[in-house]
């Protein structure tokens, strides 16, 4: 957790820079996510190429699996030959998936810990403020330790003038926190509000609903882009397709809307990016390029093979050589 907190602290400088200019946390998250996606774009390209490359070989893989169903070692050997021949690295997308995932957790920590990772306030001071809040009847911070800083920020205007808070934070820090608090009203929506506190029939329910839809939509489109129909996937994969987004929606229902807003923006941008990359690096596009490359190699190889004359052509060739020698004389 400390490692992800470290990444969150670094990424928090980008988030704070965006907020310093825009003075709106929602808009800052949009700009912040766009910047991060741009920095990770090379990894996204490699990941899409790896997935599309594997998808376009699915038919040949299935044929090999049927042919060598009873010989696992031979199947692995033939699979390796197939990947080498087609220039596909089946594990090529692993590293490009892990790195963005680590960064994603860092982004989450930047959003979930706004006081220490975005404003970079002293951690001990923030903990002292949280301890003080927990002693005030009716103002207890969130029971979830991950979101206590957001809860503190939510009630900060009500306690900022107390002697305890004045002793914990400097005047400039209190002013910065107040400015930060004012920036959480985006498009008329309080991003510090928790949807659970408003019930299932309030407009705030849109946050967990959009979290679910954006996650499912992104996965479905990625499946379609890479030529794998959902019906062909294993049962566990179908379950994960809906279970993970449902879990995300449940979390979004229980935490401040700022966290859910980040998840939605991140999913939407990822969705758009996947569509664009899917058009450029689709299995069909890669197959066409690979066939063109094979055809070019075939032409080049044929040009290097010396011409072998047929028997009926040998006499004509000898006469032509004789004439050339006479001309030279």
Residue frames as qw, qx, qy, qz and C-alpha x, y, z in Angstrom:
[[0.000, 0.885, 0.466, 0.000, 0.00, 0.00, 0.00],
 [0.323, -0.760, 0.107, 0.554, 2.93, 2.34, 0.71],
 [0.399, -0.047, 0.599, 0.693, 4.23, 1.75, -2.83],
 [0.134, 0.640, 0.642, 0.400, 0.87, 2.74, -4.35],
 [0.229, -0.901, -0.263, 0.259, 0.71, 5.67, -1.94],
 [0.423, -0.465, 0.322, 0.709, 4.12, 6.74, -3.24],
 [0.252, 0.269, 0.658, 0.657, 2.86, 6.63, -6.84],
 [0.066, -0.813, -0.571, -0.092, -0.26, 8.46, -5.72],
 [0.331, -0.775, -0.062, 0.534, 1.86, 11.21, -4.18],
 [0.335, -0.199, 0.495, 0.777, 3.82, 11.67, -7.42],
 [0.088, 0.459, 0.710, 0.526, 0.69, 11.67, -9.58],
 [0.179, -0.790, -0.507, 0.294, -0.94, 14.02, -7.08],
 [0.240, -0.476, 0.149, 0.833, 1.35, 16.80, -8.32],
 [0.045, 0.159, 0.670, 0.724, -0.24, 16.47, -11.78],
 [0.183, -0.658, -0.723, -0.106, -3.74, 16.49, -10.28],
 [0.277, -0.724, -0.280, 0.567, -2.94, 19.52, -8.12],
 [0.215, -0.226, 0.371, 0.875, -1.41, 21.31, -11.14],
 [0.054, -0.404, -0.720, -0.561, -4.63, 20.79, -13.08],
 [0.278, -0.750, -0.585, 0.131, -6.71, 21.97, -10.12],
 [0.338, -0.502, -0.065, 0.793, -4.49, 25.02, -9.59],
 [0.049, -0.024, 0.474, 0.879, -5.35, 26.15, -13.13],
 [0.273, -0.366, -0.706, -0.541, -9.01, 25.05, -13.35],
 [0.229, -0.164, 0.494, -0.823, -10.16, 25.43, -9.71],
 [0.819, -0.001, -0.006, -0.574, -12.61, 22.57, -10.33],
 [0.459, -0.363, 0.810, -0.042, -11.88, 19.06, -9.11],
 [0.778, 0.365, 0.492, -0.141, -14.15, 17.34, -11.65],
 [0.566, 0.812, -0.132, -0.042, -12.55, 19.12, -14.61],
 [0.123, -0.743, 0.657, -0.026, -9.15, 18.50, -13.05],
 [0.696, -0.107, 0.708, -0.060, -9.83, 14.75, -12.96],
 [0.758, 0.605, 0.236, -0.061, -10.74, 14.82, -16.67],
 [0.328, 0.867, -0.372, 0.047, -7.54, 16.69, -17.62],
 [0.397, -0.582, 0.700, -0.113, -5.49, 14.60, -15.21],
 [0.804, 0.089, 0.585, -0.061, -6.81, 11.30, -16.66],
 [0.677, 0.736, 0.020, -0.012, -6.18, 12.49, -20.23],
 [0.072, 0.832, -0.547, 0.064, -2.56, 13.32, -19.37],
 [0.557, -0.356, 0.744, -0.099, -2.01, 9.92, -17.74],
 [0.827, 0.366, 0.419, -0.074, -3.62, 8.11, -20.68],
 [0.501, 0.839, -0.212, -0.005, -1.37, 10.03, -23.05],
 [0.158, -0.706, 0.685, -0.081, 1.73, 9.05, -21.07],
 [0.598, -0.130, 0.784, -0.107, 0.63, 5.40, -21.08],
 [0.705, 0.544, -0.029, -0.453, -0.40, 5.42, -24.75],
 [0.354, 0.539, -0.749, -0.154, 2.70, 3.50, -26.00],
 [0.211, -0.124, 0.931, -0.270, 1.89, 0.69, -23.55],
 [0.629, 0.368, 0.427, -0.535, -1.74, 0.67, -24.72],
 [0.588, 0.586, -0.395, -0.394, -0.59, 0.26, -28.34],
 [0.167, 0.382, -0.908, 0.030, 1.63, -2.71, -27.44],
 [0.397, 0.072, 0.797, -0.451, -1.17, -4.29, -25.42],
 [0.681, 0.480, 0.160, -0.529, -3.68, -3.93, -28.28],
 [0.470, 0.561, -0.626, -0.268, -1.18, -5.34, -30.80],
 [0.048, -0.240, 0.951, -0.191, -0.57, -8.35, -28.56],
 [0.518, 0.247, 0.651, -0.497, -4.30, -9.02, -28.07],
 [0.655, 0.576, -0.076, -0.483, -5.12, -8.55, -31.76],
 [0.303, 0.526, -0.779, -0.159, -2.19, -10.73, -32.80],
 [0.206, -0.067, 0.939, -0.265, -3.33, -13.54, -30.53],
 [0.583, 0.392, 0.434, -0.564, -6.95, -13.15, -31.66],
 [0.582, 0.575, -0.333, -0.468, -6.13, -13.46, -35.36],
 [0.268, 0.359, -0.893, -0.046, -4.43, -16.81, -34.71],
 [0.586, -0.120, 0.560, -0.573, -7.38, -18.23, -32.77],
 [0.880, 0.293, -0.077, -0.364, -8.50, -20.42, -35.69],
 [0.610, 0.476, -0.620, 0.128, -5.05, -21.94, -36.19],
 [0.153, -0.387, 0.739, -0.530, -4.68, -22.41, -32.44],
 [0.771, -0.001, 0.336, -0.541, -7.97, -24.29, -32.30],
 [0.847, 0.387, -0.321, -0.170, -6.85, -26.56, -35.15],
 [0.352, 0.473, -0.736, 0.332, -3.61, -27.38, -33.35],
 [0.414, -0.267, 0.622, -0.609, -5.47, -28.04, -30.09],
 [0.887, 0.141, 0.124, -0.423, -7.76, -30.51, -31.86],
 [0.739, 0.487, -0.466, 0.001, -4.87, -32.16, -33.74],
 [0.439, 0.293, -0.712, 0.464, -2.66, -32.61, -30.67],
 [0.611, -0.564, -0.035, -0.555, -5.37, -33.00, -28.04],
 [0.942, -0.329, -0.062, 0.008, -3.63, -36.08, -26.60],
 [0.772, 0.080, -0.095, 0.623, -0.06, -34.79, -26.85],
 [0.209, -0.950, -0.168, 0.161, 0.41, -31.70, -24.71],
 [0.512, -0.525, 0.328, 0.596, 4.15, -31.42, -25.28],
 [0.412, 0.241, 0.608, 0.634, 3.76, -31.56, -29.07],
 [0.043, 0.866, 0.474, 0.156, 0.96, -29.00, -28.84],
 [0.335, -0.862, 0.024, 0.380, 3.23, -26.57, -26.97],
 [0.499, -0.246, 0.503, 0.661, 5.99, -27.07, -29.54],
 [0.290, 0.489, 0.637, 0.521, 3.65, -26.45, -32.46],
 [0.114, -0.932, -0.339, 0.061, 2.14, -23.41, -30.72],
 [0.422, -0.684, 0.208, 0.557, 5.63, -21.97, -30.22],
 [0.427, 0.051, 0.609, 0.667, 6.40, -22.53, -33.92],
 [0.140, 0.747, 0.585, 0.281, 3.15, -20.85, -34.89],
 [0.232, -0.925, -0.141, 0.267, 3.86, -17.78, -32.74],
 [0.457, -0.482, 0.392, 0.636, 7.41, -17.54, -34.10],
 [0.383, 0.291, 0.668, 0.568, 6.29, -17.91, -37.71],
 [0.030, 0.812, 0.504, 0.292, 3.56, -15.28, -37.36],
 [0.290, 0.363, -0.216, 0.859, 5.68, -12.90, -35.26],
 [0.528, -0.658, -0.196, -0.499, 3.26, -12.93, -32.32],
 [0.237, 0.229, -0.736, 0.591, 4.37, -12.74, -28.69],
 [0.501, -0.532, -0.634, -0.253, 1.53, -14.21, -26.58],
 [0.547, -0.572, -0.407, 0.456, 3.02, -12.83, -23.35],
 [0.359, 0.294, 0.089, 0.882, 3.81, -9.48, -24.92],
 [0.262, -0.668, -0.259, -0.646, 0.78, -7.83, -23.33],
 [0.678, -0.493, -0.489, 0.241, 1.60, -8.86, -19.75],
 [0.453, -0.209, -0.187, 0.846, 4.13, -6.15, -18.94],
 [0.037, -0.251, -0.254, -0.933, 2.10, -3.55, -20.81],
 [0.525, -0.582, -0.505, -0.362, -0.88, -4.52, -18.62],
 [0.656, -0.433, -0.435, 0.439, 0.96, -4.59, -15.30],
 [0.339, 0.005, -0.084, 0.937, 2.56, -1.14, -15.66],
 [0.247, -0.406, -0.255, -0.842, -0.72, 0.72, -16.38],
 [0.653, -0.524, -0.534, -0.121, -2.38, -1.26, -13.57],
 [0.573, -0.294, -0.363, 0.674, 0.26, -0.07, -11.07],
 [0.091, 0.126, 0.066, 0.986, -0.17, 3.48, -12.31],
 [0.424, -0.497, -0.507, -0.562, -3.97, 3.08, -12.07],
 [0.637, -0.533, -0.505, 0.237, -3.66, 2.22, -8.38],
 [0.403, -0.144, -0.151, 0.891, -1.40, 5.24, -7.95],
 [0.139, -0.337, -0.310, -0.878, -4.06, 7.44, -9.58],
 [0.564, -0.566, -0.559, -0.221, -6.68, 6.00, -7.25],
 [0.595, -0.434, -0.387, 0.555, -4.54, 6.85, -4.24],
 [0.199, 0.080, 0.050, 0.975, -4.11, 10.39, -5.55],
 [0.360, -0.429, -0.394, -0.728, -7.90, 10.79, -5.72],
 [0.682, -0.499, -0.532, -0.060, -8.76, 8.90, -2.51],
 [0.598, -0.508, -0.246, 0.570, -6.16, 10.72, -0.38],
 [0.306, 0.833, 0.205, 0.413, -6.58, 14.34, -1.51],
 [0.336, -0.936, 0.098, -0.045, -4.96, 15.97, 1.53],
 [0.634, -0.552, 0.458, 0.289, -1.73, 13.98, 1.70],
 [0.651, 0.083, 0.596, 0.463, -1.27, 12.92, -1.93],
 [0.347, 0.733, 0.400, 0.427, -2.74, 15.88, -3.82],
 [0.134, -0.963, 0.027, -0.231, -2.22, 18.84, -1.48],
 [0.705, 0.246, -0.465, 0.475, 0.82, 17.08, 0.04],
 [0.416, -0.752, 0.193, -0.473, 0.01, 18.16, 3.58],
 [0.019, 0.435, -0.837, 0.331, 1.95, 16.62, 6.44],
 [0.590, -0.172, -0.755, -0.228, 0.57, 13.13, 7.12],
 [0.328, -0.214, -0.718, 0.576, 0.89, 13.51, 10.89],
 [0.176, 0.115, 0.170, -0.963, -1.11, 16.75, 10.80],
 [0.557, -0.061, -0.495, -0.665, -3.85, 15.13, 8.74],
 [0.551, -0.196, -0.806, 0.095, -4.03, 12.19, 11.17],
 [0.138, -0.178, -0.548, 0.806, -4.26, 14.62, 14.09],
 [0.372, 0.047, -0.103, -0.922, -7.13, 16.40, 12.38],
 [0.611, -0.117, -0.685, -0.380, -8.88, 13.05, 11.78],
 [0.409, -0.196, -0.778, 0.434, -8.46, 12.11, 15.43],
 [0.083, 0.140, 0.312, -0.936, -9.96, 15.43, 16.44],
 [0.498, -0.027, -0.383, -0.777, -12.94, 14.99, 14.09],
 [0.563, -0.157, -0.806, -0.089, -13.66, 11.56, 15.57],
 [0.217, -0.223, -0.678, 0.666, -14.17, 13.19, 18.98],
 [0.276, 0.093, 0.026, -0.956, -16.90, 15.50, 17.70],
 [0.431, 0.326, 0.795, -0.275, -20.43, 14.03, 18.04],
 [0.561, 0.705, 0.348, -0.258, -22.08, 13.75, 14.62],
 [0.345, 0.850, -0.339, -0.207, -18.87, 14.49, 12.73],
 [0.714, -0.321, 0.598, 0.171, -17.14, 11.09, 12.83],
 [0.228, 0.551, -0.600, -0.533, -15.07, 10.47, 9.70],
 [0.808, 0.196, -0.392, -0.394, -15.74, 7.58, 7.35],
 [0.837, -0.359, 0.397, -0.112, -15.49, 4.11, 8.87],
 [0.886, 0.357, 0.099, 0.278, -13.57, 3.13, 5.73],
 [0.530, -0.613, 0.152, 0.566, -9.96, 4.17, 6.38],
 [0.516, 0.203, 0.484, 0.677, -9.33, 4.65, 2.65],
 [0.081, 0.663, 0.425, 0.611, -11.81, 7.53, 2.37],
 [0.420, -0.685, -0.419, 0.424, -11.33, 9.30, 5.69],
 [0.300, -0.240, 0.116, 0.916, -9.42, 12.19, 4.11],
 [0.088, -0.364, -0.556, -0.742, -12.32, 12.87, 1.75],
 [0.411, -0.685, -0.602, -0.016, -14.69, 12.78, 4.74],
 [0.433, -0.512, -0.202, 0.714, -12.45, 15.28, 6.57],
 [0.151, 0.023, 0.338, 0.929, -12.41, 17.55, 3.55],
 [0.188, -0.545, -0.688, -0.441, -16.21, 17.32, 3.35],
 [0.430, -0.794, -0.425, 0.063, -16.72, 18.76, 6.86],
 [0.574, -0.008, -0.140, 0.807, -13.67, 21.02, 6.90],
 [0.018, -0.532, -0.138, -0.835, -15.57, 24.33, 6.51],
 [0.617, -0.660, -0.290, -0.316, -17.45, 23.51, 9.73],
 [0.807, -0.510, -0.098, 0.282, -14.30, 22.96, 11.79],
 [0.627, 0.462, -0.049, 0.626, -11.71, 25.18, 10.12],
 [0.061, -0.744, 0.137, -0.651, -12.14, 27.97, 12.69],
 [0.820, -0.554, -0.137, -0.033, -11.80, 25.76, 15.75],
 [0.261, -0.854, 0.451, -0.010, -8.75, 26.22, 17.93],
 [0.791, -0.207, 0.558, 0.143, -7.58, 22.64, 17.39],
 [0.727, 0.539, 0.325, 0.275, -7.56, 22.91, 13.60],
 [0.147, 0.968, -0.140, 0.147, -5.91, 26.34, 13.81],
 [0.469, -0.707, 0.528, 0.039, -3.12, 24.76, 15.86],
 [0.821, 0.032, 0.539, 0.183, -2.72, 21.78, 13.51],
 [0.598, 0.510, 0.381, 0.487, -2.60, 23.59, 10.16],
 [0.271, -0.241, 0.018, 0.932, -1.01, 26.90, 9.22],
 [0.332, 0.610, 0.237, -0.679, -3.11, 29.79, 7.91],
 [0.306, 0.477, -0.563, -0.602, -1.95, 29.19, 4.33],
 [0.043, 0.007, -0.993, -0.108, -2.74, 25.46, 4.57],
 [0.247, 0.474, 0.706, -0.464, -6.25, 26.17, 5.88],
 [0.350, 0.619, -0.083, -0.699, -6.78, 28.61, 3.00],
 [0.211, 0.331, -0.807, -0.441, -5.57, 26.01, 0.47],
 [0.082, 0.193, 0.970, -0.120, -7.85, 23.32, 1.91],
 [0.314, 0.572, 0.445, -0.613, -10.80, 25.72, 1.76],
 [0.347, 0.547, -0.399, -0.649, -10.09, 26.53, -1.91],
 [0.107, 0.151, -0.959, -0.213, -9.77, 22.81, -2.60],
 [0.219, 0.351, 0.828, -0.379, -13.09, 22.11, -0.89],
 [0.381, 0.602, 0.138, -0.688, -14.86, 24.75, -3.02],
 [0.267, 0.449, -0.651, -0.550, -13.63, 23.01, -6.18],
 [0.149, 0.032, 0.988, -0.016, -15.58, 19.82, -5.50],
 [0.479, 0.562, 0.473, -0.481, -18.83, 21.25, -6.83],
 [0.131, -0.213, 0.697, 0.672, -18.72, 20.16, -10.49],
 [0.243, -0.215, -0.679, -0.658, -21.59, 20.79, -12.90],
 [0.545, -0.403, 0.015, -0.735, -23.78, 21.48, -9.87],
 [0.906, -0.209, -0.362, -0.067, -22.94, 18.12, -8.28],
 [0.394, -0.770, 0.458, -0.208, -21.20, 17.77, -4.92],
 [0.722, 0.352, -0.594, 0.033, -18.38, 15.27, -5.54],
 [0.016, 0.337, -0.767, 0.545, -17.87, 14.91, -1.79],
 [0.727, -0.105, 0.206, -0.647, -21.39, 13.52, -1.36],
 [0.162, -0.151, 0.975, 0.012, -21.89, 9.76, -0.82],
 [0.464, -0.091, -0.568, -0.674, -24.68, 8.25, -3.01],
 [0.410, -0.249, -0.865, 0.147, -25.59, 5.82, -0.23],
 [0.066, -0.267, -0.502, 0.820, -26.63, 8.74, 1.99],
 [0.350, 0.201, -0.124, -0.906, -29.26, 9.82, -0.55],
 [0.690, 0.192, 0.602, -0.352, -30.87, 6.44, -1.24],
 [0.493, 0.107, 0.765, 0.400, -31.55, 4.44, -4.40],
 [0.308, 0.735, 0.579, 0.176, -34.03, 6.91, -5.90],
 [0.114, -0.877, 0.035, 0.466, -31.87, 10.05, -5.89],
 [0.585, 0.789, -0.184, -0.039, -29.92, 11.45, -8.86],
 [0.209, -0.725, 0.657, -0.021, -26.71, 10.41, -7.06],
 [0.839, -0.016, 0.542, -0.050, -27.48, 6.80, -7.96],
 [0.684, 0.721, -0.089, -0.062, -26.26, 7.69, -11.46],
 [0.029, -0.772, 0.634, -0.022, -22.66, 7.47, -10.24],
 [0.518, -0.235, 0.822, -0.036, -22.68, 3.72, -9.41],
 [0.756, 0.490, 0.405, -0.160, -24.92, 3.01, -12.42],
 [0.477, 0.841, -0.245, -0.075, -22.54, 4.79, -14.80],
 [0.260, -0.611, 0.747, -0.001, -19.60, 3.01, -13.14],
 [0.690, 0.062, 0.718, -0.073, -21.21, -0.33, -13.98],
 [0.686, 0.674, 0.252, -0.112, -22.24, 0.58, -17.53],
 [0.250, 0.875, -0.403, -0.100, -18.90, 2.16, -18.48],
 [0.357, -0.481, 0.801, 0.017, -16.95, -0.87, -17.21],
 [0.698, 0.237, 0.673, -0.060, -19.18, -3.46, -18.90],
 [0.567, 0.804, 0.079, -0.163, -19.33, -1.42, -22.12],
 [0.042, 0.804, -0.576, -0.146, -15.56, -1.14, -22.25],
 [0.451, -0.264, 0.852, 0.033, -15.08, -4.90, -21.84],
 [0.690, 0.461, 0.542, -0.134, -17.78, -5.80, -24.37],
 [0.462, 0.860, -0.129, -0.172, -16.33, -3.49, -27.01],
 [0.126, -0.664, 0.728, 0.118, -12.82, -4.85, -26.41],
 [0.610, 0.023, 0.791, -0.037, -14.19, -8.37, -26.88],
 [0.646, 0.674, 0.332, -0.135, -15.89, -7.39, -30.13],
 [0.207, 0.882, -0.366, -0.212, -12.86, -5.52, -31.46],
 [0.147, -0.540, 0.823, 0.093, -10.59, -8.52, -31.02],
 [0.574, 0.192, -0.645, -0.466, -12.95, -10.91, -32.74],
 [0.182, -0.041, -0.946, 0.263, -13.95, -13.01, -29.74],
 [0.487, -0.467, -0.381, -0.632, -17.67, -13.40, -29.22],
 [0.389, -0.445, 0.515, -0.621, -18.82, -13.33, -25.59],
 [0.925, -0.059, 0.037, -0.373, -20.58, -16.65, -26.11],
 [0.828, 0.338, -0.412, 0.174, -17.25, -18.33, -26.86],
 [0.024, 0.614, -0.577, 0.538, -15.66, -17.28, -23.58],
 [0.408, -0.095, -0.866, 0.273, -15.28, -19.55, -20.60],
 [0.417, -0.711, -0.545, -0.154, -17.96, -19.41, -17.91],
 [0.534, -0.545, -0.258, 0.593, -15.63, -17.80, -15.37],
 [0.273, 0.018, 0.221, 0.936, -14.77, -15.06, -17.85],
 [0.201, -0.570, -0.532, -0.593, -18.45, -14.29, -18.38],
 [0.530, -0.695, -0.453, 0.177, -18.93, -14.06, -14.62],
 [0.492, -0.348, -0.057, 0.796, -15.94, -11.72, -14.23],
 [0.157, 0.375, 0.410, 0.817, -17.34, -9.54, -17.00],
 [0.354, -0.684, -0.353, -0.531, -20.24, -8.58, -14.75],
 [0.699, -0.550, -0.373, 0.264, -18.99, -9.32, -11.23],
 [0.514, -0.112, -0.089, 0.846, -16.10, -6.84, -11.30],
 [0.038, -0.394, -0.226, -0.890, -18.24, -3.95, -12.66],
 [0.566, -0.634, -0.442, -0.288, -20.94, -4.81, -10.08],
 [0.681, -0.416, -0.311, 0.516, -18.33, -4.71, -7.32],
 [0.308, 0.111, 0.054, 0.943, -17.10, -1.35, -8.64],
 [0.277, -0.549, -0.372, -0.695, -20.68, -0.05, -8.68],
 [0.660, -0.603, -0.444, 0.064, -21.19, -1.19, -5.08],
 [0.560, -0.248, -0.172, 0.772, -18.02, 0.64, -3.98],
 [0.101, 0.289, 0.229, 0.924, -19.11, 3.72, -5.94],
 [0.443, -0.640, -0.470, -0.416, -22.44, 3.63, -4.08],
 [0.711, -0.586, -0.326, 0.213, -20.66, 3.60, -0.70],
 [0.559, -0.268, -0.012, 0.785, -17.90, 6.20, -1.17],
 [0.080, 0.705, 0.056, -0.702, -17.76, 9.91, -2.06],
 [0.694, 0.659, 0.273, -0.099, -18.79, 10.64, -5.63],
 [0.091, 0.855, -0.450, -0.240, -15.31, 12.00, -6.45],
 [0.397, -0.316, 0.848, 0.152, -13.92, 8.45, -6.53],
 [0.604, 0.437, 0.666, -0.039, -16.79, 7.20, -8.72],
 [0.381, 0.885, -0.001, -0.268, -16.40, 10.21, -11.02],
 [0.085, -0.671, 0.682, 0.280, -12.75, 9.29, -11.60],
 [0.495, 0.000, 0.865, 0.085, -13.68, 5.66, -12.37],
 [0.557, 0.676, 0.454, -0.162, -16.32, 6.78, -14.87],
 [0.251, 0.892, -0.255, -0.276, -14.01, 9.24, -16.65],
 [0.253, -0.508, 0.796, 0.210, -11.20, 6.69, -16.74],
 [0.563, 0.216, 0.797, 0.011, -13.52, 4.00, -18.20],
 [0.502, 0.799, 0.255, -0.212, -14.97, 6.36, -20.83],
 [0.126, 0.833, -0.467, -0.268, -11.53, 7.54, -21.98],
 [0.376, -0.289, 0.869, 0.138, -10.29, 3.92, -22.04],
 [0.613, 0.463, 0.627, -0.125, -13.36, 2.98, -24.09],
 [0.427, 0.873, -0.044, -0.232, -12.68, 5.68, -26.68],
 [0.086, -0.699, 0.681, 0.200, -9.00, 4.74, -26.78],
 [0.542, -0.038, 0.839, 0.030, -9.87, 1.06, -27.27],
 [0.625, 0.656, 0.394, -0.158, -12.17, 1.87, -30.20],
 [0.279, 0.885, -0.308, -0.209, -9.49, 3.98, -31.90],
 [0.197, -0.541, 0.809, 0.114, -6.70, 1.43, -31.34],
 [0.643, 0.168, 0.740, -0.109, -9.06, -1.38, -32.33],
 [0.610, 0.756, 0.119, -0.205, -9.64, 0.29, -35.69],
 [0.219, 0.826, -0.510, -0.101, -5.92, 0.73, -36.31],
 [0.047, 0.421, -0.902, 0.085, -4.65, -2.55, -34.85],
 [0.839, -0.001, 0.204, -0.504, -7.57, -4.92, -35.38],
 [0.690, -0.142, 0.698, 0.129, -7.00, -8.65, -36.06],
 [0.688, 0.627, 0.357, 0.073, -8.14, -8.09, -39.65],
 [0.207, 0.949, -0.239, -0.008, -5.67, -5.24, -40.15],
 [0.394, -0.628, 0.667, 0.075, -2.81, -7.24, -38.68],
 [0.771, 0.151, 0.613, 0.082, -3.74, -10.26, -40.83],
 [0.578, 0.804, 0.134, 0.052, -3.70, -8.12, -43.99],
 [0.001, -0.900, 0.436, 0.011, -0.31, -6.64, -43.08],
 [0.589, -0.387, 0.707, 0.063, 1.11, -10.07, -42.31],
 [0.773, 0.407, 0.479, 0.085, -0.14, -11.49, -45.62],
 [0.402, 0.910, -0.091, 0.040, 1.38, -8.53, -47.47],
 [0.260, -0.764, 0.589, 0.031, 4.67, -9.12, -45.65],
 [0.734, -0.073, 0.671, 0.081, 4.65, -12.83, -46.58],
 [0.689, 0.666, 0.279, 0.066, 3.91, -11.98, -50.22],
 [0.162, 0.938, -0.307, 0.013, 6.79, -9.48, -50.32],
 [0.473, -0.550, 0.687, 0.052, 9.17, -12.01, -48.78],
 [0.793, 0.234, 0.559, 0.061, 8.06, -14.61, -51.36],
 [0.542, 0.838, 0.040, 0.055, 8.75, -12.20, -54.23],
 [0.077, -0.867, 0.493, -0.014, 12.17, -11.31, -52.82],
 [0.643, -0.313, 0.697, 0.043, 13.09, -14.96, -52.34],
 [0.780, 0.463, 0.416, 0.058, 11.98, -15.87, -55.86],
 [0.364, 0.918, -0.159, 0.008, 14.10, -13.08, -57.35],
 [0.278, -0.722, 0.633, 0.022, 17.20, -14.61, -55.72],
 [0.797, 0.012, 0.602, 0.038, 16.66, -18.06, -57.31],
 [0.035, -0.423, 0.613, 0.667, 18.67, -18.45, -60.61],
 [0.746, 0.361, -0.019, -0.560, 16.59, -19.19, -63.70],
 [0.495, -0.169, 0.837, 0.159, 16.76, -22.83, -64.82],
 [0.425, 0.371, -0.437, -0.701, 16.33, -23.28, -68.57],
 [0.865, 0.146, 0.390, -0.280, 14.08, -26.01, -69.89],
 [0.658, -0.089, 0.623, 0.412, 15.66, -28.53, -72.39],
 [0.496, 0.653, 0.481, 0.310, 13.98, -26.94, -75.44],
 [0.001, 1.000, 0.012, -0.012, 15.36, -23.55, -74.38],
 [0.659, -0.525, 0.338, 0.420, 18.98, -24.68, -74.08],
 [0.625, 0.293, 0.459, 0.559, 19.60, -24.70, -77.85],
 [0.141, 0.899, 0.254, 0.327, 18.23, -21.18, -78.26],
 [0.432, -0.885, 0.115, 0.132, 20.36, -19.99, -75.39],
 [0.720, -0.235, 0.407, 0.511, 23.52, -21.57, -76.92],
 [0.477, 0.574, 0.411, 0.524, 22.85, -19.90, -80.31],
 [0.099, -0.973, -0.122, -0.170, 22.35, -16.55, -78.57],
 [0.595, -0.700, 0.257, 0.298, 25.66, -16.92, -76.73],
 [0.705, 0.082, 0.446, 0.546, 27.46, -17.90, -79.95],
 [0.297, 0.796, 0.320, 0.420, 26.16, -14.83, -81.77],
 [0.319, -0.947, 0.030, 0.013, 27.28, -12.56, -78.95],
 [0.695, -0.439, 0.364, 0.438, 30.82, -14.05, -79.10],
 [0.596, 0.392, 0.437, 0.548, 31.03, -13.52, -82.91],
 [0.066, 0.944, 0.196, 0.258, 29.99, -9.88, -82.52],
 [0.502, -0.819, 0.184, 0.209, 32.71, -9.31, -79.96],
 [0.703, -0.108, 0.446, 0.544, 35.33, -10.76, -82.37]]
